[in-house]
């Protein structure tokens, strides 16, 4: 006797085997729009802080303290959000993060003194820190295995898009309405996404299973991406999740993952540190050459930003066709070429623009690829923690690069010397990428798209 009944699949296998549909794309697009909030925040540092000095007479030391506390709050928010999202759910953390960031930023626009401004800024940064890692984990949870790396990278491109949009808003609103209006607009805009997230984005099934939610609730979540499909064949061994699950923090730091964790943290630290150093110190170093003006330096930074947006959008499609470690290694190698070329021809404006665009194509795209690699490196039950802690390590990079860059400028280093020095951390990133690739091919690594197994529980794709 034969039967046409479908084979049993676990919820994760069901998600992995689904083709990308309009409903998948809706989750990815909402993820990208949520990441725009992270990019919009950059406009605050670039356009609002200088106004505090002009309008309120705030001294540079006070602004420095606000900036430092803001980065610290963002780091704490991100490091805390990951474990909370793995334990209690991605959706609630994301909605809370957007609400706290949006309302906090809008309230900054109606403050009347620097103390209230600093307090609301710190609160908004706590919410902002929670958004990025949780959104990356959510997008990874709901996209099929074959498209997961690509979709995470595509959603991360929202950060650079937000920087671009923020620049346009600042140039439009500040001259006419003032910087408080810019803060109110950039704060209220992300709040418009909350109803769409609540309605269209389901909670991750891995979290629901870990929390022991009933089968009907898990099937309801799966029906968001497969509304007309019979889900009776999607089953899992509930006895394997009745016991107390291992804490996500212990998974990330376990013997199985600690080497992967170290390599990812180091790569995030160096990649984000190099990007911040270029954006922060390029104008000053270019001016010190004496052959270029401050306006030309600003144009070079803008070209770097446009290159970043182009690179991040492009790398998401490259990750669909090529091995993610090969893509990342190629981006690092092109970065070395860019740094060497910039060191040799930085005094020529046309050459500087070309090299700035090349570095913009490579460095932000490398950050995007790192986000995607991290999102699939850990099992779903620890994914948000892994992504959030890697980004926490990355947040330390700009702090270190700010100190290092200042020392190099004070020592009188030329732009060419600084750019040549940056070849060293890029070389370290190449070594780390090769080590991650070797780790992914080790004996504990799984096939990229495993065959369905009856009653299987969600597993890590490792790196």
C-alpha positions as CSV (number, residue, x, y, z in Angstrom):
1,X,0.0,0.0,0.0
2,X,1.4,3.4,-0.9
3,X,0.6,6.8,0.4
4,X,1.0,10.3,-1.0
5,X,1.3,11.9,2.4
6,X,4.2,14.4,2.5
7,X,7.3,13.6,4.6
8,X,7.5,15.0,8.1
9,X,9.5,18.2,8.3
10,X,10.6,20.3,11.3
11,X,9.6,23.9,11.3
12,X,13.1,25.0,10.3
13,X,13.3,22.6,7.4
14,X,9.9,23.8,6.2
15,X,11.2,27.4,6.2
16,X,14.5,26.3,4.5
17,X,12.7,24.5,1.7
18,X,10.3,27.3,0.8
19,X,11.1,29.4,-2.2
20,X,11.3,33.2,-1.7
21,X,7.8,34.5,-2.0
22,X,6.1,37.9,-1.7
23,X,5.6,37.3,2.0
24,X,9.2,36.6,2.5
25,X,10.1,39.8,0.7
26,X,7.7,41.7,2.9
27,X,9.7,40.6,5.9
28,X,13.0,41.5,4.3
29,X,11.8,44.9,3.1
30,X,10.5,45.7,6.6
31,X,13.8,44.7,8.0
32,X,15.6,47.0,5.6
33,X,13.3,49.9,6.5
34,X,13.9,49.3,10.2
35,X,17.7,49.4,9.6
36,X,17.2,52.8,8.1
37,X,16.7,54.0,11.6
38,X,20.3,53.1,12.5
39,X,21.5,55.1,9.5
40,X,19.3,58.1,10.3
41,X,20.9,58.2,13.7
42,X,24.3,59.1,12.1
43,X,22.8,62.4,11.0
44,X,22.4,63.4,14.7
45,X,26.2,63.2,15.3
46,X,27.1,64.8,12.0
47,X,24.6,67.7,12.0
48,X,23.1,68.3,15.4
49,X,26.1,68.2,17.8
50,X,27.8,71.1,16.1
51,X,24.6,73.1,16.5
52,X,24.6,72.6,20.3
53,X,27.8,74.6,20.4
54,X,26.4,77.4,18.3
55,X,22.9,77.7,19.7
56,X,23.3,76.7,23.4
57,X,27.0,77.5,23.9
58,X,27.7,73.9,24.8
59,X,31.5,73.3,25.2
60,X,33.3,70.6,23.3
61,X,34.0,68.6,26.4
62,X,30.3,68.3,27.2
63,X,29.5,67.2,23.7
64,X,32.3,64.6,23.9
65,X,30.8,63.3,27.1
66,X,27.3,63.0,25.4
67,X,28.8,61.2,22.4
68,X,30.7,58.8,24.7
69,X,27.7,58.0,26.8
70,X,25.5,57.6,23.7
71,X,27.9,55.0,22.3
72,X,28.0,53.2,25.6
73,X,24.2,53.2,25.8
74,X,24.0,51.8,22.3
75,X,26.5,49.1,23.2
76,X,24.6,48.1,26.3
77,X,21.3,48.1,24.4
78,X,22.7,45.8,21.8
79,X,24.4,43.4,24.2
80,X,21.3,43.1,26.3
81,X,18.8,42.8,23.4
82,X,20.3,39.7,21.9
83,X,19.8,37.4,24.9
84,X,16.4,38.9,25.5
85,X,15.4,38.3,21.9
86,X,16.5,34.7,22.0
87,X,14.7,34.0,25.3
88,X,11.5,36.0,24.9
89,X,11.1,36.7,21.2
90,X,12.5,38.9,18.4
91,X,9.3,40.8,17.7
92,X,8.7,42.3,21.1
93,X,12.3,43.5,21.4
94,X,12.2,45.1,17.9
95,X,9.0,46.9,18.6
96,X,10.3,48.1,21.9
97,X,13.6,49.2,20.4
98,X,11.9,51.2,17.6
99,X,9.5,52.8,20.1
100,X,12.2,53.8,22.5
101,X,14.5,55.1,19.8
102,X,11.8,57.0,18.0
103,X,10.2,58.6,21.0
104,X,13.5,59.4,22.6
105,X,14.9,61.0,19.4
106,X,11.7,63.0,18.9
107,X,11.8,64.2,22.5
108,X,15.4,65.4,21.9
109,X,13.9,67.9,19.5
110,X,11.8,69.6,22.2
111,X,14.4,69.8,24.9
112,X,15.4,73.2,26.2
113,X,18.8,72.5,27.8
114,X,21.8,70.2,27.3
115,X,21.0,68.1,30.4
116,X,17.6,67.0,29.1
117,X,19.1,66.6,25.6
118,X,21.7,64.2,27.0
119,X,19.2,62.2,29.0
120,X,16.9,61.7,26.0
121,X,19.8,60.9,23.8
122,X,21.0,58.1,26.1
123,X,17.5,56.6,26.2
124,X,17.1,56.7,22.5
125,X,20.5,55.0,22.0
126,X,19.5,52.2,24.3
127,X,16.6,51.5,22.0
128,X,18.6,51.9,18.8
129,X,21.2,49.4,20.0
130,X,18.5,46.7,20.2
131,X,17.3,47.2,16.7
132,X,20.2,46.0,14.5
133,X,21.1,42.6,15.9
134,X,17.4,41.6,16.5
135,X,16.4,42.6,13.0
136,X,19.3,40.6,11.5
137,X,18.3,37.6,13.5
138,X,14.7,37.9,12.5
139,X,15.4,38.2,8.8
140,X,17.7,35.1,9.0
141,X,15.0,33.2,10.9
142,X,12.4,33.6,8.2
143,X,14.3,33.4,4.9
144,X,15.0,30.1,3.2
145,X,18.5,28.6,3.6
146,X,19.6,29.2,0.0
147,X,18.8,32.9,0.2
148,X,19.5,33.6,3.9
149,X,22.9,35.1,3.6
150,X,21.8,37.3,0.7
151,X,18.7,38.6,2.4
152,X,20.5,39.4,5.7
153,X,23.1,41.4,3.7
154,X,20.3,43.2,1.7
155,X,18.4,44.2,4.9
156,X,21.7,45.5,6.4
157,X,22.0,47.9,3.4
158,X,19.3,49.9,5.1
159,X,21.9,51.4,7.4
160,X,23.7,53.1,4.5
161,X,20.4,54.1,2.9
162,X,19.5,55.7,6.2
163,X,22.7,57.7,6.3
164,X,22.0,59.0,2.8
165,X,18.4,59.8,3.6
166,X,19.5,61.5,6.8
167,X,21.9,63.7,4.9
168,X,19.1,64.8,2.5
169,X,16.8,65.5,5.4
170,X,19.4,67.5,7.3
171,X,20.2,69.6,4.2
172,X,16.5,70.3,3.6
173,X,15.1,70.8,7.1
174,X,17.9,72.5,9.2
175,X,18.3,75.6,7.0
176,X,14.5,76.2,7.0
177,X,13.1,74.8,10.2
178,X,16.2,74.2,12.4
179,X,17.8,71.1,13.9
180,X,15.0,70.4,16.5
181,X,12.7,69.7,13.5
182,X,15.2,67.3,12.1
183,X,15.2,65.3,15.4
184,X,11.4,65.2,15.5
185,X,11.1,64.0,12.0
186,X,13.9,61.3,12.3
187,X,12.3,60.2,15.5
188,X,8.7,59.9,14.4
189,X,9.4,58.4,11.0
190,X,10.5,54.9,12.4
191,X,7.4,54.8,14.6
192,X,5.3,54.5,11.4
193,X,6.8,51.0,10.9
194,X,5.5,49.6,14.2
195,X,1.9,48.8,12.9
196,X,3.4,47.0,9.9
197,X,5.8,45.0,12.1
198,X,3.0,44.0,14.5
199,X,0.7,42.9,11.7
200,X,2.9,41.3,9.1
201,X,6.0,40.0,10.9
202,X,5.5,36.7,12.8
203,X,7.5,35.7,15.8
204,X,10.4,33.3,15.0
205,X,9.3,29.7,15.3
206,X,12.6,28.7,16.9
207,X,11.8,31.0,19.8
208,X,8.2,29.8,20.0
209,X,9.4,26.1,20.2
210,X,12.0,26.9,22.8
211,X,9.3,28.6,24.9
212,X,7.1,25.6,24.6
213,X,4.3,27.3,22.8
214,X,1.5,25.1,21.5
215,X,1.6,23.6,18.0
216,X,-1.4,25.8,16.8
217,X,0.6,29.0,17.6
218,X,3.7,27.7,15.7
219,X,1.6,26.7,12.7
220,X,-0.1,30.1,12.8
221,X,3.4,31.7,12.5
222,X,4.3,29.5,9.6
223,X,1.1,30.3,7.8
224,X,2.3,33.8,7.4
225,X,4.7,32.6,4.7
226,X,2.5,29.7,3.5
227,X,-1.1,30.9,4.0
228,X,-2.7,28.3,1.8
229,X,-0.6,25.2,2.6
230,X,-1.5,22.3,4.8
231,X,0.9,22.3,7.7
232,X,-0.1,19.0,9.3
233,X,3.2,17.4,8.2
234,X,5.3,20.1,10.0
235,X,6.1,18.4,13.3
236,X,8.8,18.3,15.9
237,X,9.7,16.2,18.9
238,X,8.3,18.3,21.7
239,X,10.1,16.1,24.3
240,X,13.4,17.6,23.2
241,X,12.3,21.1,24.1
242,X,10.5,20.4,27.4
243,X,13.8,20.5,29.3
244,X,15.4,23.8,30.3
245,X,17.2,25.0,27.1
246,X,20.9,26.1,27.2
247,X,21.3,29.8,27.7
248,X,22.2,31.6,24.4
249,X,25.3,33.2,26.0
250,X,26.7,29.8,26.9
251,X,26.1,28.6,23.3
252,X,28.0,31.6,21.9
253,X,30.9,31.1,24.3
254,X,30.8,27.3,24.2
255,X,33.8,25.1,23.1
256,X,32.1,24.5,19.8
257,X,31.7,28.2,18.9
258,X,34.3,30.1,20.9
259,X,36.8,30.1,18.1
260,X,34.2,31.3,15.6
261,X,33.1,33.9,18.1
262,X,36.6,35.2,18.5
263,X,37.2,35.5,14.8
264,X,33.9,37.2,14.2
265,X,34.5,39.7,17.1
266,X,37.9,40.6,15.8
267,X,36.7,41.1,12.3
268,X,33.8,43.3,13.4
269,X,36.2,45.4,15.6
270,X,38.6,46.0,12.8
271,X,36.1,46.5,10.0
272,X,34.0,49.0,11.8
273,X,37.0,50.7,13.3
274,X,38.6,51.3,9.8
275,X,35.3,52.6,8.4
276,X,34.9,55.1,11.3
277,X,38.5,56.2,11.0
278,X,38.1,57.0,7.3
279,X,34.9,59.0,7.8
280,X,36.1,60.9,10.8
281,X,39.7,61.7,9.8
282,X,39.7,61.8,6.0
283,X,38.6,65.5,5.8
284,X,41.3,66.6,8.3
285,X,44.0,64.5,6.7
286,X,43.1,65.7,3.2
287,X,43.3,69.3,4.2
288,X,46.7,68.8,5.8
289,X,48.1,67.7,2.4
290,X,47.7,71.4,1.4
291,X,46.7,70.5,-2.2
292,X,43.0,69.9,-1.5
293,X,40.3,72.0,0.1
294,X,37.9,71.2,2.9
295,X,35.0,71.2,0.4
296,X,36.9,68.6,-1.8
297,X,37.4,66.5,1.3
298,X,33.7,66.6,2.0
299,X,33.0,65.5,-1.5
300,X,35.4,62.6,-1.1
301,X,33.5,61.5,2.1
302,X,30.2,61.8,0.2
303,X,31.5,59.7,-2.6
304,X,32.7,57.1,0.0
305,X,29.1,57.0,1.3
306,X,27.6,56.5,-2.2
307,X,30.1,53.8,-2.9
308,X,29.0,52.1,0.4
309,X,25.4,52.1,-0.6
310,X,26.2,50.7,-4.0
311,X,28.5,48.1,-2.5
312,X,26.1,46.9,0.1
313,X,23.3,46.5,-2.4
314,X,25.6,44.7,-4.9
315,X,27.1,42.3,-2.3
316,X,23.7,41.0,-1.4
317,X,23.4,39.6,-4.9
318,X,27.0,38.4,-5.1
319,X,26.3,36.4,-1.9
320,X,23.5,34.6,-3.7
321,X,25.8,33.2,-6.4
322,X,29.2,32.9,-4.7
323,X,30.6,31.5,-1.5
324,X,30.3,34.0,1.3
325,X,33.9,33.7,2.4
326,X,35.2,34.1,-1.1
327,X,33.1,37.3,-1.4
328,X,34.4,38.6,1.9
329,X,38.0,37.8,1.0
330,X,37.7,39.5,-2.4
331,X,36.3,42.6,-0.6
332,X,39.3,42.7,1.7
333,X,41.7,42.2,-1.1
334,X,40.2,45.1,-3.1
335,X,40.4,47.2,0.1
336,X,44.1,46.7,0.2
337,X,44.4,47.8,-3.4
338,X,42.3,50.9,-2.6
339,X,44.4,51.8,0.4
340,X,47.6,51.5,-1.5
341,X,46.3,53.5,-4.4
342,X,44.9,56.2,-2.1
343,X,48.3,56.5,-0.4
344,X,50.0,57.0,-3.7
345,X,47.6,59.4,-5.4
346,X,45.6,61.0,-2.6
347,X,46.9,64.5,-3.5
348,X,45.1,64.3,-6.8
349,X,41.4,65.1,-6.5
350,X,40.1,62.9,-9.3
351,X,42.2,60.0,-8.1
352,X,41.0,60.5,-4.6
353,X,37.4,60.4,-5.6
354,X,37.9,57.2,-7.6
355,X,39.7,55.5,-4.7
356,X,37.1,56.8,-2.1
357,X,34.4,55.2,-4.2
358,X,36.4,51.9,-4.4
359,X,36.9,51.9,-0.6
360,X,33.2,52.7,-0.2
361,X,32.3,49.8,-2.4
362,X,34.5,47.4,-0.3
363,X,34.5,48.3,3.4
364,X,30.7,48.8,4.0
365,X,30.0,45.8,1.8
366,X,32.5,43.8,4.0
367,X,30.6,44.9,7.1
368,X,27.4,43.7,5.4
369,X,28.9,40.3,4.5
370,X,30.1,39.9,8.1
371,X,26.5,40.5,9.4
372,X,25.3,37.8,7.0
373,X,28.0,35.3,8.0
374,X,27.3,35.9,11.7
375,X,23.5,35.5,11.3
376,X,24.0,31.9,10.0
377,X,27.0,31.0,12.3
378,X,24.9,30.2,15.4
379,X,21.8,28.0,15.9
380,X,18.5,29.9,15.8
381,X,18.1,29.7,19.6
382,X,21.3,31.7,20.1
383,X,21.3,33.7,16.8
384,X,20.3,37.1,18.2
385,X,22.8,36.8,21.0
386,X,25.6,35.9,18.5
387,X,24.8,38.8,16.2
388,X,24.3,41.4,19.0
389,X,27.6,40.5,20.8
390,X,29.5,40.6,17.5
391,X,28.1,44.1,16.9
392,X,29.0,45.0,20.4
393,X,32.6,44.1,19.7
394,X,32.3,46.2,16.5
395,X,31.1,49.2,18.4
396,X,34.5,49.2,20.2
397,X,36.2,49.6,16.9
398,X,35.2,53.3,16.3
399,X,36.2,54.1,19.8
400,X,39.7,52.6,19.3
401,X,40.0,54.2,15.9
402,X,39.0,57.6,17.2
403,X,41.8,57.5,19.8
404,X,44.3,56.0,17.4
405,X,43.4,58.4,14.6
406,X,43.8,61.3,17.0
407,X,47.3,60.2,18.0
408,X,48.3,59.8,14.3
409,X,47.1,63.2,13.5
410,X,48.9,64.8,16.5
411,X,52.0,63.0,15.5
412,X,51.9,64.7,12.0
413,X,51.3,61.5,10.0
414,X,50.4,62.1,6.4
415,X,47.2,60.8,4.7
416,X,49.3,58.4,2.7
417,X,51.0,57.0,5.8
418,X,47.7,56.5,7.6
419,X,46.2,54.7,4.6
420,X,49.2,52.4,4.3
421,X,49.0,51.5,8.0
422,X,45.3,50.4,7.4
423,X,46.6,47.6,5.2
424,X,47.7,45.8,8.3
425,X,44.2,45.4,9.9
426,X,42.8,44.4,6.5
427,X,45.4,41.7,6.3
428,X,44.3,40.4,9.7
429,X,40.7,40.4,8.5
430,X,41.8,38.2,5.5
431,X,43.4,35.7,7.8
432,X,40.3,35.7,10.0
433,X,38.1,35.1,7.0
434,X,40.2,32.2,5.8
435,X,40.1,30.7,9.3
436,X,36.3,31.0,9.4
437,X,36.1,29.3,6.0
438,X,38.3,26.5,7.2
439,X,36.2,26.2,10.3
440,X,33.0,25.9,8.1
441,X,34.6,23.0,6.3
442,X,35.7,21.2,9.4
443,X,34.2,17.9,10.7
444,X,31.5,19.6,12.7
445,X,30.2,21.8,9.9
446,X,26.9,20.7,8.3
447,X,26.0,20.6,4.6
448,X,24.7,24.0,3.5
449,X,21.2,22.5,2.8
450,X,20.7,19.3,4.7
451,X,18.2,16.8,3.6
452,X,15.0,16.7,5.6
453,X,15.0,14.4,8.7
454,X,11.9,13.3,10.5
455,X,11.2,15.2,13.8
456,X,14.5,17.1,13.4
457,X,15.0,20.2,15.6
458,X,16.5,23.4,14.2
459,X,20.2,23.3,13.9
460,X,23.0,25.7,13.2
461,X,24.4,26.3,9.8
462,X,27.7,27.1,11.5
463,X,29.7,29.4,9.3
